[in-house]
Amino acid sequence: MSDTRNASAAAHETGKRQARIKTFARRESRITPAQQKALAELLGLYQIPWTNKKIDISEVFPKAKKFAVEIGFGDGSALLEQAMRNTETAYLGIEVFRPGVGKCLIQLQRNNITNVRISTADARDVISEQISSASVHEFIMLFPDPWPKMRHRKRRLVNPEFIALCVDRLVPGGTITIVTDSVDYAQQVIDVLEDNDGLESLAHHLASSERRAPTRYEKKAIAAGHSVFEMQYAKSVHQPVLNC
Ligand SMILES: C[S@@+](CC[C@H](N)C(=O)[O-])C[C@H]1O[C@@H](n2cnc3c(N)ncnc32)[C@H](O)[C@@H]1O
């Protein structure tokens, strides 16, 4: 490659990185000594480290019948509860907020949970680079950051490109569940998911505490008197697999 083309490719890459929009507010914030210790001692046991190679989930969990991915698990309360309920499903929890990851690791060890792995990388990179097409049975997003200010809305994780990526990674019939207490975000979720030709709507309803225990953000929403909306879509059974 000539020097000019090298320089132009480098500038393009730098431009792409600079243009990357953050979908989360904090990675660190206050962290307790116990959470720090858990990150130092336990992360290596539970982590799927960042690489740009696809994960072979059957190698990580040879006995698992299904593969579920929770995006932005916070402190991991829902992840742990689901993993304990569905022991034949392998769970990958993705979270960049290190105090939350620390808290989740402590509980994973305390409850001797073996069907969960953790990634601390950006979910968009993990899903794009590490997860294969047609391999995920369920994507779960509980209270994605709502970014209520109009000028911050571009930071919302649910957008057409991200959902197209998730749809590609789902097995036919696999589901995407998104829960939020932001009326405006719920409408955006419906607009984006309805617009994706590969998805069929299963349900939009007020979230029920019978299906799962409320997460930390859900408890805050309920205490503030907000309604909590749950939207579920499934990947259509007959469609071509796209590469993205
Ligand atoms: C509002 S919190 C909700 C946490 C939890 N699901 C709950 O309901 O309590 C949203 C979480 O998503 C995480 N998050 C946002 N964007 C992310 C990304 N691109 N990759 C991984 N995690 C992300 C944030 O760090 C934050 O912890």
The ligand as an ORCA input file, in Angstrom:
! r2SCAN-3c Opt
* xyz 0 1
  C     -29.493      1.941     33.490
  S     -28.327      0.662     33.781
  C     -29.362     -0.779     34.052
  C     -28.639     -1.871     34.756
  C     -29.473     -3.140     35.057
  N     -29.840     -3.806     33.824
  C     -30.672     -2.819     35.892
  O     -31.806     -2.905     35.373
  O     -30.507     -2.514     37.081
  C     -27.707      0.346     32.131
  C     -26.400     -0.427     32.145
  O     -25.998     -0.690     30.813
  C     -24.574     -0.616     30.767
  N     -24.184     -0.333     29.364
  C     -24.548      0.724     28.610
  N     -23.997      0.665     27.394
  C     -23.253     -0.474     27.360
  C     -22.437     -1.074     26.378
  N     -22.275     -0.513     25.183
  N     -21.829     -2.235     26.680
  C     -21.975     -2.820     27.915
  N     -22.736     -2.280     28.893
  C     -23.367     -1.121     28.624
  C     -24.219      0.525     31.707
  O     -22.886      0.440     32.179
  C     -25.259      0.347     32.821
  O     -24.761     -0.410     33.902
*
